[in-house]
Amino acid sequence: MRRAAALLAQRLPAVLDASQPSTSSVGVQWCRAFTSSGSRPAPIHPEEEVYNRQRQLIILGNRVPTVAPDTWIAPNAVVVGDVDLYEKTSIWYGCVLRGDLNSVKVGAFSNVQDRTVIHAARSSPTGLPAATVIGRNVTIGQACLLRSVTVEDEAVIGDKCVLLEGSMVEKHAVLAPGSVLPPGRRIPSGQLWAGSPAKYVRDLSKDEKAEIATLATSMFQHVDAHDDDFLPNSTAYQEAENLRKILKPTSALAESGAGLDHAPNAQL
């Protein structure tokens, strides 16, 4: 937010100069600097937006997300439909959890890292349950895809893994980064699998099993540092509001050069 505000403040003089009426054309189109809505389409530069307009929680009919009070969801993550997030779960930047066709559950102290997509099909071709269930103290790495799978407590899914319908990761199991777990495949407890398709590599040691829960809980310790920079805890909105007051005379006209005489009366 602060970066967007600073960038927009730097561009403000150019925007105000460009807002002067042109004698060579009837109307001049400009990119939107700050406006919540407009009557005509105009190019939008997201990096110039003062506020993040992302919807974190989306209700679909009778499918309603259920989120524990101490769960943290990144501002640009999306949770859709029948999704249950239990205590101290963290959903990081760019994640999408879709419970539009079936339910998705993420257990307590688990974390879903950046750009991961978790989905649940309406039915599974394997005949196994189509809902997606993720247990407690589970770590799911970045840029993963999980669809109608079961991940039991204290398991680790490495970065860029793909888990397909009906696959299962048992307790104290690890799937190495970049692996693909085919439909209906099961990783037994205490084993490390890797590859595409994923295959058995070796058994985990007692120390490695003990570290799985520690890894999951350690991720939540970073939440406070990220949460402090966003509403309602952050004061960064004050910077945005100050910039909003500066832009108010031209905010309603940022999409077009027409009607500049009414700029002082523009409403946000």
Secondary structure, DSSP 4 states (H G I P E B T S, - for coil): -HHHHHHHHHHHHHHHHHTSPPSS-S--B--BSS-S--SS---B-GGG-SS----SEE-BTTB--EE-TT-EE-TT-EEEEEEEE-TT-EE-TT-EEEEEEEEEEE-TT-EE-TT-EEE--SS-TTSS--SEEE-TT-EE-TT-EEES-EE-SS-EE-TT-EE-TT-EE-TT-EE-TT-EE-TT-EE-TTEEEETTTTEEEEEPPHHHHHHHHHHHHHHHTTHHHHHTTSTTT-SHHHHHHHHHHHHHHHHTTTTBSTTGGGGGG---
